[in-house]
Amino acid sequence: MSVTFAQGFSAAGVVAGISSKAGKQDLAFVVNNGPLDAAAGVFTSNRFCAAPVQWSRAAVADGHLKAVVLNSGGANACTGQPGFEQSQATAHEAAGLLGVADSKIAVCSTGLIGELLPLDHVLAGVHDAYNHLDDGEHGGSDAAHAIMTTDTKPKTVALEGSGYRIGGMVKGSGMIAPQLATMLCVITTDAVVTPGAMQAALSAGTSVTFNRIDTDGCMSTNDTVLLLASGASGVEPDPDEFNDLVRQACASLARQIVGDGEGASHDIRISIHGATSEDAALACGRAIAASNLFKCAVSGNDPNWGRILSSLGTVPLDVAPFDPTRVDVDVNGVRICQGGGTGRDRSEVDMTPREVGVDVYLNAGDAEATVWTDDLTHEYVHINADYES
């Protein structure tokens, strides 16, 4: 049920005429009906952050939001002051309908960079979405569809806590790299939680999920993850359980992004074992995930361990100390690299499953970390050579 799984939320997704794809739902509206309006957010670290990111980062700074307006069909990024004014106008329109201050509205956009939005369509879409707000499955589903761009399917999550719920939706398929992925994400809960506790849970959850996926090494200008709490359940959750459920929600949505990578034929899990620290393990995993050569090899069903080692070897010694002659690599459970050299014949590796598991054993310590990526295919090139919003 997406963002409406938690009590106290209504949502809608409408055709506003923002997208170049005729008839596509392209504007979503998510409203927190309370009684609480607590919120937290995490945003892209790209220095060319989009106008809606600038607006929403300021809006959520006090820990309170009433609603979120999200559009596909245009990123409103690198559009200067006119773009910021469009985000402000969108928030103003939604705020007027809900009877709240403009600063209680977050705005999110996704699509082509460098062009202003058709603002009249956006504002009309806000009105239309307001008139179609629904607190059931239909509203949540429409909202999840409306934020899609090159996504082939909506991505949602629904989790039950001890007397409270967490729901969520995300879009993301390409331009995915830390920090965050190219995505718009809204997670909702009906638990009674403070903004501070929410921010801590969200920051911790995203750090080990969304920040550990990478399909093409490209960081977006528009990444936004928002966590909203209505308090409608009346339940004040156990902090550890709440933190874990937020992490689970982020993990599920992040995994769905990888599973829908643009043109991908394989989802690749890269787990680094035996590192001197988690940061060292993460650096090693990211180096492998960033290798286009390796990802192309996987696309061709070739478990080319040489490309794994060559990427691993680019990590500086002071970042990840290890002895290259002690490194082992398994691909789908087959030890194809032993002690930094040839292991079992790579023809023994079954590369037909969608999921490919790469386990690298540094044998230098006890820390580990996992990152996810996709392979790179001809279809990825076709999608991004003719990208429209």
N, C-alpha and C positions, 0 to 999 in steps of 0.2 A: 504493500500500500504506500510505499514511498514516504514522503514527508507528512502525510496525513495519518500514518499509523499511530503516532503519538496523539493523545487527546489534546484538544485545545488549538488545533491547527486546521486551517482550510487552505485550499490551493486551486489553481486553475491554469490551463494552458490554452492559448487561443492563436488563431491565424491573424496576425496584425499586418502582414504585408511588408515585413522587414527583410525577410530572406528573399534571395533571388529565385528560390524554388517555389513555384506557384502552389498555393494551397497548403504549405507546410506550417504546422504550429510553430510559432517562433517567439512567443512572449509568455512567460510564466509569472505567476503572482503567488507568493506564499505569505500567509498572514497568521500571526500569533494572536489568538483570541484570549490569551491569558488564563488565569489572573496575573501571572508574572510576565515580564517581557525581558528576561535576562538573556544575554547574548555574549558570544566570543567569536573571534575571527583570526584566521591566519591567511597571509597573502603572499603573492609572488615577491621574490627579492630582485626581480629584473629592474634595472634602473630606469627603463622606459615603461614603467608601470602605467597602465591605461587609466583614463579619466574615471571610470567607475571604481577602480581599485582605490584611487586617491579619495574619492567621495566616501566609499564604504569604510575604508580604514579609519577615517575621521569619525564617521557616524557611530561605529561600534566601540570607539575608544572609551566611552563611559560605561560600557557593559550592558547597554540596553538597545533593543531594536523591536519595532512593532511588525515590520514586514520586509520582504525582499522582492524586488522586481528584477527579473532576469530575461535577457533576450539573446537569441541566436540571430545570425544574419548580419552581424557586424560587431567588431571588437571595440569600436570607439577608442582606439589606442593610437598614440602619436597624432592626436588631433588638436593639441594645444588648448587654449582657453575656451574656444567654442565647444570642444568636446566635453570639457568639464561642466560647462553651462548646460549641455544636454543632459548629463547625469543629474545635475541639480534640478533641472526642470522635470525630469522623470520622477525623482523623489518628491518634488513638490506636488505633482499631480496625484500620486498615490497617497501622500499625507493628507491632502484635502479630502479625499474620499473617506479616509479612515478617521479624520478629525484629530490628527496628531501633528507634532512638529516635523518639519522636513528631516531633521537629524535622526528621527526614529526609523527612517527608511534606508535600507541598503540597496545598492544598484549593482548588477552584474551584467557583463556583456561578453559575447564570444562570437568570433567570425573573422572576417578579413581586417587586417590592420591598415590604418592610414586613411580611412574614410569616415566621414560623419554619418550618423544614423539618420534615416528619414523620420525626423522627430514627430511630425504630425501623425505618422503611423504608430509610433511608439506610444504616444499619449492616448490616442484612440484605443490602442490595444490594452493599456492599463485600465481604461473604463470598461472595456469589454470583459477583461479578465475579472475585474471586481464584480461585475454582474453575474459571473459564472462561478464564483467561489463555491467550493464544495468540500465538506470535511470527510468525505468517504473515499473509497478506492478510485473512483472516476477522476476526482480532482487531482489526487496525487499522481495518477498515471499520466494525465494530460500535461501536468507540469514537467514531469520527467521527459516526456517526448518533446516538449517545446524547447528545451535547452540543448538538444542534440544538433551537431553539425555533421561531421563525417562519421559519427557514431552509427553503427548498424542496428543498435538496439538500446532501449533505455536501461539504465543501471540504477538499481534501488536496493535498499536494505531495510529489514524490519527485525528488531530484537526485543525480547522480553526481559525485563529486570524483575526485581522482587517488588511487584506492585506498581511498576511504572514501565514505560515503553521508550524505545529509541527508533526512529525511522530516518530515512535519508535518501537522497538522490545525488547523482553526479553525472556530468558529461565529460568525456575525454576519450580521445582515440589517437591523436597525433600531436606533435610538438610537446613531447613528454620527457621531461628531465628534471632532476633536482635543481633548485629546491621547489618542491611541489611538482605536480604534473600540469599539463595544460587542461585546466578543468575549472568548472564551476560546481561547487558542492554545497548543499544545504542539508544539515543534520538537525533533526528536531527531537526533543524529549519533553515528556509531561512530568518529569521529576521536579522536585523543589530543590534547586541548586543556586548557588550564588554565582555572579559573573566571574569572580576570581577562581572558584573551583572549576568552572567551565573552561576558562582560558588555560588553566593548568592541564586539564584533561585533554583538551584539543591539541595543545602544543606538543604534549607527550605523545598523543596518538598519531598525529601527522608525521612526527619525526621518524617513526619506525615503520610507516606504511607509505603514504603518498610521497614522502621524501626518499623512498627507496625503490621507486620504479623509474625506468628510463627506456623508452622505445627508440628514440631517434636523436637523443642528445641535445634537443632544442628546448630552451626554457621559454615559457610563454610570458606575455606582458599582462595577462588578465587573470591569472590563477587566484581563486578565492575559495576559502572553506569557511563556512559559517555554522555555528552551533547555536540553536535557539531553544530556550526553555520556557514552557507555558506554566508549569506548576500545577496543571489541571488534575493530576493524579492525587495531589495532596501528600505524596510520599517523599520524605527526605531520604535519599538513598545512602547506602553504605559507600563511603568514598572509594574504597578499593574496587568494589563491584562496578560502580559508575565509571571509574577510569578505565576499567577493563572493557566494559561494553562500548564505550566511545572508541577505544582502540580497535575492538572487533568490527565496529561499523566502518571505520576508516579502512581497515584491512580488507574487508569484503568489497568495498567500493573500489579501492585501489587495484585489487586483483581483477575485478571486472573490467577496469580500464585496460589492463594488460591483455586480457582475453579478447578485447575488441580493438587491438592495435591496428592502425591503418594497413590493410593488405596483408597482415601477418598470417603465417601458416603455423608458427610455433610460438608458444609462450615459454620463456627460458628462465628457470630459477637458478641463480648463482649463489651458492652458499660457501662462505669461506670459513674454514675450521682451523683451530690451532694458531690463531694470531696472538700477538703480544698484547693487543687491546682491541676493543670494539671499533674504535676509530680506524685502527690499522686494517681490520677485517673489512670495514666498510669502504675504505679507499681501494683496497684490492678488488672487491666486488664491483665497484663502480668503474674501475679501469677496464675490466673485462666487458662489462655491459656497454661501454662506450665504443667498443671495437666494431666498426662496420664490417671489417673483414671476417671476424668471427660470426657475426649475425648473418652475413651472406652465406657463409659456409653452412650454417644450420638450415638456412632456407633451402639449400641444395642437399639436405640430409647427410651432410658430411661433418662428423664430430672431430673437427680439425684441432687437436690439442695444441699444436704449435702456435696457433693464433691465440689460444688462451694464455700460454706461457709468455708469448711476446708482449701481450698487453699487461700481464701481471708484472713483468719486468720493468715497466715504465714507472711503477710506484717507487718513489725515492726511499732509500734505505732508512733515513731518519723518520719517515712516516710509518713504514711497515718493515721492521727488521725480520729477515728470514734468510735461510740458506737455500739457494736455488737447487742444490743437489739433494735436498731432502723433501722437495715438493712433490706431492702425488695429486693426480687428477682423475676423478671418476666422471663419466658421462653416462647417464641412465644406468648407473650401478656397475659399469664396467671400468676397471682400472686401466685406462689407456695410456696413462703417464705414470711412471714409477721413478721416484728419486730424480726428477728433472729430466728424465729420458724416456725412451720407448717402453711402454707396458704391453698390455694385451693388444692384439690386432684390432684396429678400430672398426673393422668390418663386423665385429661381434656386437657392436652397439646397434640397438633397434631405435631408429630415428623416426619411426612412423607415428608414435603418439603425438598429440598436439602439445603436451607438456614435455619439455626437455629439462632434466635435472643435471646441473654441473656442480660437483662437489670438489672443492680445492682444499687440500690439507697442507698447511704451511709447516706444521710440526715445529712451531716456534713458541707456542704458549697455549692458553686455554680459552681465549676469546673467540667469538664467532659473530657473523652477521650475514644476512641474506638480502639480496636485491633481485628485482624482477625486470626482465626486458623481453623484447620480441625479436624475431628475425626480420630481415629486410628483404622484401620481395619486389618483383617487377610491378606488382599492383600498387605498392607504396609510391613508386615513382610516378605512375599514372595519376594517382589521386592528387599528389602534390604538384604535379606539373600543370594541372588544370584546376586549381583550387578555387571554388566559389563559395560564397557564404549564403 
